Amino acid sequence: MRSIAVINQKGGVGKTTSAVNLSAALAESGKRVCLLDLDPQAHASLHLGVSMPEGDSMYEILCGGATIESARCWINDNLALVPANLDLAAAEMELACEVGREVILKDALDADQESFDYIVLDCPPSLGVLTINALVAVQEVFLPLQPHFLALHGLSKLLRTIEIVSRRLNSQLRLSGVALCMYDSNTRLAAEVSKDVEEFFTATQAQGGIFSDSKFYDTRIRRNVRLAEAPSFGQSIFQYAPTSNGAEDYRFLAEEVLHQYERQAVAA
């Protein structure tokens, strides 16, 4: 099983869109995928048409001892969702004095009996307890970036956090890849930022450590109005507009993710 946390501490860079549609693309390819919504805004849940979870949610898992199984709902045969709601916003305070709060999610996932090929976590745009729980529970970090100066600001801090968690709490944690979202090939800025990011990660890979196997994905998620419209219908891009540019881009990205895993498995 491959477990991936989709994170970026800056909002509006395509993080939830990528978590949902990458999960949906992997499921469409025949993989069994479980998407966990760790964001109190619950945008990943809303994106897949789950506005008010009928049973347990991520809040009950982290703060009430509920199981992943009791909260999981199925979107289709290959895609499952563990939803969130606004109650999750209280988790930061409720877990502040909890002993072992960083491993609650990991313990819950370890206890889950359902078998999946991919576990994908949509993290909140912050570096608090919820994100730390995600980083401790997974093996990989997936970083969506908008090709914009402000989106790059704070990137070193985020990578530093990943490095600290890897060293102190989760020795298996690695940065698996970086994908550019909301990409406009007609702008000079997008090309410049793309070049800067590629050079940065090439230099970082040369240093070894947790970034040595990271990949700057070739796929660019283009700006596409269909991607913005799909959440309002409670559907992934593959349900809402399966022939759109957005669907095409996430299919290509899923292929890169699958091939990356296959190469790593062969190398191992």
Secondary structure, DSSP 4 states (H G I P E B T S, - for coil): -EEEEE--SSSSSSHHHHHHHHHHHHHHTT--EEEEE--TT-HHHHHTT-SS-SS--HHHHHHS---HHHH-EESSSSEEEE---GGGGGHHHHTTT-TTGGGHHHHHHHH-----SEEEEE--SS-SHHHHHHHHH-SEEEEEE-SSHHHHTTHHHHHHHHHHHHHHT-TT-EEEEEEEEEE-TT-HHHHHHHHHHHHHHHHHHHT-GGGTT-EEEEEEEE--HHHHHGGGGT--HHHH-TTSHHHHHHHHHHHHHHHHHHHHHHH-
